[in-house]
Structure formats: C-alpha cells, structure tokens
Amino acid sequence: MIVELYKTGRKVLELSREYGVSEVTIYKWAPALR
C-alpha cells in the first residue's frame, strides 16, 4: 500500500511519518524507488 501511495506522488518522508515506519524501511520494500 505504501509503495502504491508513493507511486501516486506522495513523498517517502510524508509516508514514513504518516505510517510510523522509517524511510529506510520504505526503500527496502521498494528498491525501484531509489
């Protein structure tokens, strides 16, 4: 879900704060975001 939100234009920092996960975790979930 978070990866899909990122693809809609949301920023990783915004998503990490909203969902309580680190930016590093989000990048690990979706290596293609780098």
mmCIF entry with sequence, helices, sheets and N, C-alpha, C, O atoms, coordinates in Angstrom:
data_MODEL
# 
_entry.id   MODEL 
# 
_entity.id                         1 
_entity.type                       polymer 
_entity.pdbx_number_of_molecules   1 
# 
_entity_poly.entity_id                      1 
_entity_poly.type                           'polypeptide(L)' 
_entity_poly.nstd_linkage                   no 
_entity_poly.nstd_monomer                   no 
_entity_poly.pdbx_seq_one_letter_code       MIVELYKTGRKVLELSREYGVSEVTIYKWAPALR 
_entity_poly.pdbx_seq_one_letter_code_can   MIVELYKTGRKVLELSREYGVSEVTIYKWAPALR 
_entity_poly.pdbx_strand_id                 A 
# 
loop_
_entity_poly_seq.entity_id 
_entity_poly_seq.num 
_entity_poly_seq.mon_id 
_entity_poly_seq.hetero 
1 1  MET n 
1 2  ILE n 
1 3  VAL n 
1 4  GLU n 
1 5  LEU n 
1 6  TYR n 
1 7  LYS n 
1 8  THR n 
1 9  GLY n 
1 10 ARG n 
1 11 LYS n 
1 12 VAL n 
1 13 LEU n 
1 14 GLU n 
1 15 LEU n 
1 16 SER n 
1 17 ARG n 
1 18 GLU n 
1 19 TYR n 
1 20 GLY n 
1 21 VAL n 
1 22 SER n 
1 23 GLU n 
1 24 VAL n 
1 25 THR n 
1 26 ILE n 
1 27 TYR n 
1 28 LYS n 
1 29 TRP n 
1 30 ALA n 
1 31 PRO n 
1 32 ALA n 
1 33 LEU n 
1 34 ARG n 
# 
_struct_asym.id          A 
_struct_asym.entity_id   1 
# 
loop_
_struct_conf.conf_type_id 
_struct_conf.id 
_struct_conf.pdbx_PDB_helix_id 
_struct_conf.beg_label_comp_id 
_struct_conf.beg_label_asym_id 
_struct_conf.beg_label_seq_id 
_struct_conf.pdbx_beg_PDB_ins_code 
_struct_conf.end_label_comp_id 
_struct_conf.end_label_asym_id 
_struct_conf.end_label_seq_id 
_struct_conf.pdbx_end_PDB_ins_code 
_struct_conf.beg_auth_comp_id 
_struct_conf.beg_auth_asym_id 
_struct_conf.beg_auth_seq_id 
_struct_conf.end_auth_comp_id 
_struct_conf.end_auth_asym_id 
_struct_conf.end_auth_seq_id 
_struct_conf.pdbx_PDB_helix_class 
_struct_conf.details 
_struct_conf.pdbx_PDB_helix_length 
HELX_P HELX_P1 AA1 ILE A 2  ? LYS A 7  ? ILE A 2  LYS A 7  1 ? 6 
HELX_P HELX_P2 AA2 VAL A 12 ? TYR A 19 ? VAL A 12 TYR A 19 1 ? 8 
HELX_P HELX_P3 AA3 GLU A 23 ? TRP A 29 ? GLU A 23 TRP A 29 1 ? 7 
HELX_P HELX_P4 AA4 PRO A 31 ? LEU A 33 ? PRO A 31 LEU A 33 5 ? 3 
# 
_struct_conf_type.id          HELX_P 
_struct_conf_type.criteria    ? 
_struct_conf_type.reference   ? 
# 
loop_
_atom_site.group_PDB 
_atom_site.id 
_atom_site.type_symbol 
_atom_site.label_atom_id 
_atom_site.label_alt_id 
_atom_site.label_comp_id 
_atom_site.label_asym_id 
_atom_site.label_entity_id 
_atom_site.label_seq_id 
_atom_site.pdbx_PDB_ins_code 
_atom_site.Cartn_x 
_atom_site.Cartn_y 
_atom_site.Cartn_z 
_atom_site.occupancy 
_atom_site.B_iso_or_equiv 
_atom_site.pdbx_formal_charge 
_atom_site.auth_seq_id 
_atom_site.auth_comp_id 
_atom_site.auth_asym_id 
_atom_site.auth_atom_id 
_atom_site.pdbx_PDB_model_num 
ATOM 1   N N  . MET A 1 1  ? 0.814  -1.192 0.000  1.00 0.00 ? 1  MET A N  1 
ATOM 2   C CA . MET A 1 1  ? 0.000  0.000  0.000  1.00 0.00 ? 1  MET A CA 1 
ATOM 3   C C  . MET A 1 1  ? 0.860  1.260  0.000  1.00 0.00 ? 1  MET A C  1 
ATOM 4   O O  . MET A 1 1  ? 0.602  2.181  -0.775 1.00 0.00 ? 1  MET A O  1 
ATOM 5   N N  . ILE A 1 2  ? 1.866  1.311  0.849  1.00 0.00 ? 2  ILE A N  1 
ATOM 6   C CA . ILE A 1 2  ? 2.716  2.497  0.921  1.00 0.00 ? 2  ILE A CA 1 
ATOM 7   C C  . ILE A 1 2  ? 3.433  2.720  -0.405 1.00 0.00 ? 2  ILE A C  1 
ATOM 8   O O  . ILE A 1 2  ? 3.562  3.855  -0.865 1.00 0.00 ? 2  ILE A O  1 
ATOM 9   N N  . VAL A 1 3  ? 3.896  1.641  -1.013 1.00 0.00 ? 3  VAL A N  1 
ATOM 10  C CA . VAL A 1 3  ? 4.587  1.764  -2.297 1.00 0.00 ? 3  VAL A CA 1 
ATOM 11  C C  . VAL A 1 3  ? 3.634  2.335  -3.353 1.00 0.00 ? 3  VAL A C  1 
ATOM 12  O O  . VAL A 1 3  ? 4.034  3.170  -4.165 1.00 0.00 ? 3  VAL A O  1 
ATOM 13  N N  . GLU A 1 4  ? 2.395  1.890  -3.341 1.00 0.00 ? 4  GLU A N  1 
ATOM 14  C CA . GLU A 1 4  ? 1.423  2.404  -4.302 1.00 0.00 ? 4  GLU A CA 1 
ATOM 15  C C  . GLU A 1 4  ? 1.160  3.891  -4.063 1.00 0.00 ? 4  GLU A C  1 
ATOM 16  O O  . GLU A 1 4  ? 1.014  4.661  -5.012 1.00 0.00 ? 4  GLU A O  1 
ATOM 17  N N  . LEU A 1 5  ? 1.099  4.288  -2.794 1.00 0.00 ? 5  LEU A N  1 
ATOM 18  C CA . LEU A 1 5  ? 0.902  5.710  -2.483 1.00 0.00 ? 5  LEU A CA 1 
ATOM 19  C C  . LEU A 1 5  ? 2.086  6.533  -2.974 1.00 0.00 ? 5  LEU A C  1 
ATOM 20  O O  . LEU A 1 5  ? 1.914  7.637  -3.492 1.00 0.00 ? 5  LEU A O  1 
ATOM 21  N N  . TYR A 1 6  ? 3.291  5.985  -2.808 1.00 0.00 ? 6  TYR A N  1 
ATOM 22  C CA . TYR A 1 6  ? 4.477  6.678  -3.305 1.00 0.00 ? 6  TYR A CA 1 
ATOM 23  C C  . TYR A 1 6  ? 4.369  6.893  -4.818 1.00 0.00 ? 6  TYR A C  1 
ATOM 24  O O  . TYR A 1 6  ? 4.705  7.962  -5.326 1.00 0.00 ? 6  TYR A O  1 
ATOM 25  N N  . LYS A 1 7  ? 3.908  5.886  -5.512 1.00 0.00 ? 7  LYS A N  1 
ATOM 26  C CA . LYS A 1 7  ? 3.804  5.965  -6.969 1.00 0.00 ? 7  LYS A CA 1 
ATOM 27  C C  . LYS A 1 7  ? 2.775  7.001  -7.418 1.00 0.00 ? 7  LYS A C  1 
ATOM 28  O O  . LYS A 1 7  ? 2.820  7.466  -8.557 1.00 0.00 ? 7  LYS A O  1 
ATOM 29  N N  . THR A 1 8  ? 1.846  7.364  -6.525 1.00 0.00 ? 8  THR A N  1 
ATOM 30  C CA . THR A 1 8  ? 0.861  8.386  -6.870 1.00 0.00 ? 8  THR A CA 1 
ATOM 31  C C  . THR A 1 8  ? 1.404  9.796  -6.643 1.00 0.00 ? 8  THR A C  1 
ATOM 32  O O  . THR A 1 8  ? 0.718  10.783 -6.909 1.00 0.00 ? 8  THR A O  1 
ATOM 33  N N  . GLY A 1 9  ? 2.645  9.884  -6.147 1.00 0.00 ? 9  GLY A N  1 
ATOM 34  C CA . GLY A 1 9  ? 3.266  11.200 -5.977 1.00 0.00 ? 9  GLY A CA 1 
ATOM 35  C C  . GLY A 1 9  ? 3.540  11.605 -4.545 1.00 0.00 ? 9  GLY A C  1 
ATOM 36  O O  . GLY A 1 9  ? 4.069  12.689 -4.297 1.00 0.00 ? 9  GLY A O  1 
ATOM 37  N N  . ARG A 1 10 ? 3.188  10.746 -3.595 1.00 0.00 ? 10 ARG A N  1 
ATOM 38  C CA . ARG A 1 10 ? 3.464  11.063 -2.192 1.00 0.00 ? 10 ARG A CA 1 
ATOM 39  C C  . ARG A 1 10 ? 4.954  10.924 -1.920 1.00 0.00 ? 10 ARG A C  1 
ATOM 40  O O  . ARG A 1 10 ? 5.616  10.083 -2.527 1.00 0.00 ? 10 ARG A O  1 
ATOM 41  N N  . LYS A 1 11 ? 5.489  11.734 -1.019 1.00 0.00 ? 11 LYS A N  1 
ATOM 42  C CA . LYS A 1 11 ? 6.911  11.695 -0.681 1.00 0.00 ? 11 LYS A CA 1 
ATOM 43  C C  . LYS A 1 11 ? 7.179  10.641 0.383  1.00 0.00 ? 11 LYS A C  1 
ATOM 44  O O  . LYS A 1 11 ? 6.347  10.388 1.255  1.00 0.00 ? 11 LYS A O  1 
ATOM 45  N N  . VAL A 1 12 ? 8.356  10.031 0.293  1.00 0.00 ? 12 VAL A N  1 
ATOM 46  C CA . VAL A 1 12 ? 8.732  8.985  1.244  1.00 0.00 ? 12 VAL A CA 1 
ATOM 47  C C  . VAL A 1 12 ? 8.711  9.533  2.673  1.00 0.00 ? 12 VAL A C  1 
ATOM 48  O O  . VAL A 1 12 ? 8.238  8.849  3.581  1.00 0.00 ? 12 VAL A O  1 
ATOM 49  N N  . LEU A 1 13 ? 9.206  10.730 2.887  1.00 0.00 ? 13 LEU A N  1 
ATOM 50  C CA . LEU A 1 13 ? 9.217  11.319 4.231  1.00 0.00 ? 13 LEU A CA 1 
ATOM 51  C C  . LEU A 1 13 ? 7.795  11.457 4.771  1.00 0.00 ? 13 LEU A C  1 
ATOM 52  O O  . LEU A 1 13 ? 7.538  11.136 5.931  1.00 0.00 ? 13 LEU A O  1 
ATOM 53  N N  . GLU A 1 14 ? 6.892  11.922 3.953  1.00 0.00 ? 14 GLU A N  1 
ATOM 54  C CA . GLU A 1 14 ? 5.490  12.075 4.337  1.00 0.00 ? 14 GLU A CA 1 
ATOM 55  C C  . GLU A 1 14 ? 4.868  10.731 4.719  1.00 0.00 ? 14 GLU A C  1 
ATOM 56  O O  . GLU A 1 14 ? 4.180  10.620 5.734  1.00 0.00 ? 14 GLU A O  1 
ATOM 57  N N  . LEU A 1 15 ? 5.117  9.723  3.901  1.00 0.00 ? 15 LEU A N  1 
ATOM 58  C CA . LEU A 1 15 ? 4.568  8.393  4.163  1.00 0.00 ? 15 LEU A CA 1 
ATOM 59  C C  . LEU A 1 15 ? 5.168  7.780  5.428  1.00 0.00 ? 15 LEU A C  1 
ATOM 60  O O  . LEU A 1 15 ? 4.466  7.120  6.195  1.00 0.00 ? 15 LEU A O  1 
ATOM 61  N N  . SER A 1 16 ? 6.454  7.996  5.642  1.00 0.00 ? 16 SER A N  1 
ATOM 62  C CA . SER A 1 16 ? 7.092  7.415  6.820  1.00 0.00 ? 16 SER A CA 1 
ATOM 63  C C  . SER A 1 16 ? 6.506  8.016  8.095  1.00 0.00 ? 16 SER A C  1 
ATOM 64  O O  . SER A 1 16 ? 6.302  7.308  9.081  1.00 0.00 ? 16 SER A O  1 
ATOM 65  N N  . ARG A 1 17 ? 6.240  9.304  8.076  1.00 0.00 ? 17 ARG A N  1 
ATOM 66  C CA . ARG A 1 17 ? 5.638  9.942  9.255  1.00 0.00 ? 17 ARG A CA 1 
ATOM 67  C C  . ARG A 1 17 ? 4.195  9.482  9.458  1.00 0.00 ? 17 ARG A C  1 
ATOM 68  O O  . ARG A 1 17 ? 3.780  9.203  10.583 1.00 0.00 ? 17 ARG A O  1 
ATOM 69  N N  . GLU A 1 18 ? 3.445  9.405  8.381  1.00 0.00 ? 18 GLU A N  1 
ATOM 70  C CA . GLU A 1 18 ? 2.031  9.030  8.467  1.00 0.00 ? 18 GLU A CA 1 
ATOM 71  C C  . GLU A 1 18 ? 1.835  7.600  8.961  1.00 0.00 ? 18 GLU A C  1 
ATOM 72  O O  . GLU A 1 18 ? 0.921  7.331  9.741  1.00 0.00 ? 18 GLU A O  1 
ATOM 73  N N  . TYR A 1 19 ? 2.692  6.679  8.509  1.00 0.00 ? 19 TYR A N  1 
ATOM 74  C CA . TYR A 1 19 ? 2.508  5.265  8.839  1.00 0.00 ? 19 TYR A CA 1 
ATOM 75  C C  . TYR A 1 19 ? 3.438  4.753  9.925  1.00 0.00 ? 19 TYR A C  1 
ATOM 76  O O  . TYR A 1 19 ? 3.361  3.585  10.304 1.00 0.00 ? 19 TYR A O  1 
ATOM 77  N N  . GLY A 1 20 ? 4.317  5.610  10.431 1.00 0.00 ? 20 GLY A N  1 
ATOM 78  C CA . GLY A 1 20 ? 5.177  5.216  11.543 1.00 0.00 ? 20 GLY A CA 1 
ATOM 79  C C  . GLY A 1 20 ? 6.265  4.225  11.184 1.00 0.00 ? 20 GLY A C  1 
ATOM 80  O O  . GLY A 1 20 ? 6.690  3.432  12.024 1.00 0.00 ? 20 GLY A O  1 
ATOM 81  N N  . VAL A 1 21 ? 6.718  4.265  9.939  1.00 0.00 ? 21 VAL A N  1 
ATOM 82  C CA . VAL A 1 21 ? 7.845  3.422  9.530  1.00 0.00 ? 21 VAL A CA 1 
ATOM 83  C C  . VAL A 1 21 ? 8.964  4.328  9.026  1.00 0.00 ? 21 VAL A C  1 
ATOM 84  O O  . VAL A 1 21 ? 8.714  5.445  8.575  1.00 0.00 ? 21 VAL A O  1 
ATOM 85  N N  . SER A 1 22 ? 10.181 3.844  9.106  1.00 0.00 ? 22 SER A N  1 
ATOM 86  C CA . SER A 1 22 ? 11.302 4.671  8.682  1.00 0.00 ? 22 SER A CA 1 
ATOM 87  C C  . SER A 1 22 ? 11.380 4.753  7.162  1.00 0.00 ? 22 SER A C  1 
ATOM 88  O O  . SER A 1 22 ? 10.869 3.894  6.444  1.00 0.00 ? 22 SER A O  1 
ATOM 89  N N  . GLU A 1 23 ? 12.031 5.807  6.700  1.00 0.00 ? 23 GLU A N  1 
ATOM 90  C CA . GLU A 1 23 ? 12.251 5.957  5.263  1.00 0.00 ? 23 GLU A CA 1 
ATOM 91  C C  . GLU A 1 23 ? 13.057 4.786  4.726  1.00 0.00 ? 23 GLU A C  1 
ATOM 92  O O  . GLU A 1 23 ? 12.803 4.308  3.621  1.00 0.00 ? 23 GLU A O  1 
ATOM 93  N N  . VAL A 1 24 ? 14.025 4.326  5.500  1.00 0.00 ? 24 VAL A N  1 
ATOM 94  C CA . VAL A 1 24 ? 14.865 3.196  5.090  1.00 0.00 ? 24 VAL A CA 1 
ATOM 95  C C  . VAL A 1 24 ? 14.003 1.964  4.839  1.00 0.00 ? 24 VAL A C  1 
ATOM 96  O O  . VAL A 1 24 ? 14.216 1.238  3.868  1.00 0.00 ? 24 VAL A O  1 
ATOM 97  N N  . THR A 1 25 ? 13.034 1.732  5.713  1.00 0.00 ? 25 THR A N  1 
ATOM 98  C CA . THR A 1 25 ? 12.143 0.580  5.555  1.00 0.00 ? 25 THR A CA 1 
ATOM 99  C C  . THR A 1 25 ? 11.370 0.673  4.249  1.00 0.00 ? 25 THR A C  1 
ATOM 100 O O  . THR A 1 25 ? 11.249 -0.315 3.525  1.00 0.00 ? 25 THR A O  1 
ATOM 101 N N  . ILE A 1 26 ? 10.848 1.848  3.947  1.00 0.00 ? 26 ILE A N  1 
ATOM 102 C CA . ILE A 1 26 ? 10.095 2.027  2.703  1.00 0.00 ? 26 ILE A CA 1 
ATOM 103 C C  . ILE A 1 26 ? 10.988 1.751  1.504  1.00 0.00 ? 26 ILE A C  1 
ATOM 104 O O  . ILE A 1 26 ? 10.568 1.089  0.554  1.00 0.00 ? 26 ILE A O  1 
ATOM 105 N N  . TYR A 1 27 ? 12.217 2.253  1.540  1.00 0.00 ? 27 TYR A N  1 
ATOM 106 C CA . TYR A 1 27 ? 13.137 1.995  0.426  1.00 0.00 ? 27 TYR A CA 1 
ATOM 107 C C  . TYR A 1 27 ? 13.476 0.513  0.302  1.00 0.00 ? 27 TYR A C  1 
ATOM 108 O O  . TYR A 1 27 ? 13.685 0.017  -0.805 1.00 0.00 ? 27 TYR A O  1 
ATOM 109 N N  . LYS A 1 28 ? 13.532 -0.196 1.425  1.00 0.00 ? 28 LYS A N  1 
ATOM 110 C CA . LYS A 1 28 ? 13.796 -1.638 1.366  1.00 0.00 ? 28 LYS A CA 1 
ATOM 111 C C  . LYS A 1 28 ? 12.618 -2.383 0.762  1.00 0.00 ? 28 LYS A C  1 
ATOM 112 O O  . LYS A 1 28 ? 12.801 -3.376 0.058  1.00 0.00 ? 28 LYS A O  1 
ATOM 113 N N  . TRP A 1 29 ? 11.405 -1.903 1.037  1.00 0.00 ? 29 TRP A N  1 
ATOM 114 C CA . TRP A 1 29 ? 10.220 -2.548 0.458  1.00 0.00 ? 29 TRP A CA 1 
ATOM 115 C C  . TRP A 1 29 ? 10.166 -2.360 -1.039 1.00 0.00 ? 29 TRP A C  1 
ATOM 116 O O  . TRP A 1 29 ? 9.659  -3.221 -1.758 1.00 0.00 ? 29 TRP A O  1 
ATOM 117 N N  . ALA A 1 30 ? 10.682 -1.244 -1.515 1.00 0.00 ? 30 ALA A N  1 
ATOM 118 C CA . ALA A 1 30 ? 10.571 -0.937 -2.944 1.00 0.00 ? 30 ALA A CA 1 
ATOM 119 C C  . ALA A 1 30 ? 11.901 -0.433 -3.476 1.00 0.00 ? 30 ALA A C  1 
ATOM 120 O O  . ALA A 1 30 ? 12.090 0.774  -3.631 1.00 0.00 ? 30 ALA A O  1 
ATOM 121 N N  . PRO A 1 31 ? 12.828 -1.346 -3.759 1.00 0.00 ? 31 PRO A N  1 
ATOM 122 C CA . PRO A 1 31 ? 14.147 -0.935 -4.265 1.00 0.00 ? 31 PRO A CA 1 
ATOM 123 C C  . PRO A 1 31 ? 14.078 -0.066 -5.508 1.00 0.00 ? 31 PRO A C  1 
ATOM 124 O O  . PRO A 1 31 ? 14.991 0.720  -5.760 1.00 0.00 ? 31 PRO A O  1 
ATOM 125 N N  . ALA A 1 32 ? 13.030 -0.189 -6.275 1.00 0.00 ? 32 ALA A N  1 
ATOM 126 C CA . ALA A 1 32 ? 12.907 0.597  -7.510 1.00 0.00 ? 32 ALA A CA 1 
ATOM 127 C C  . ALA A 1 32 ? 12.701 2.079  -7.225 1.00 0.00 ? 32 ALA A C  1 
ATOM 128 O O  . ALA A 1 32 ? 12.800 2.892  -8.144 1.00 0.00 ? 32 ALA A O  1 
ATOM 129 N N  . LEU A 1 33 ? 12.419 2.454  -5.981 1.00 0.00 ? 33 LEU A N  1 
ATOM 130 C CA . LEU A 1 33 ? 12.194 3.861  -5.662 1.00 0.00 ? 33 LEU A CA 1 
ATOM 131 C C  . LEU A 1 33 ? 13.480 4.665  -5.606 1.00 0.00 ? 33 LEU A C  1 
ATOM 132 O O  . LEU A 1 33 ? 13.449 5.894  -5.667 1.00 0.00 ? 33 LEU A O  1 
ATOM 133 N N  . ARG A 1 34 ? 14.589 3.993  -5.493 1.00 0.00 ? 34 ARG A N  1 
ATOM 134 C CA . ARG A 1 34 ? 15.870 4.704  -5.341 1.00 0.00 ? 34 ARG A CA 1 
ATOM 135 C C  . ARG A 1 34 ? 16.280 5.428  -6.577 1.00 0.00 ? 34 ARG A C  1 
ATOM 136 O O  . ARG A 1 34 ? 17.331 6.068  -6.598 1.00 0.00 ? 34 ARG A O  1 
# 
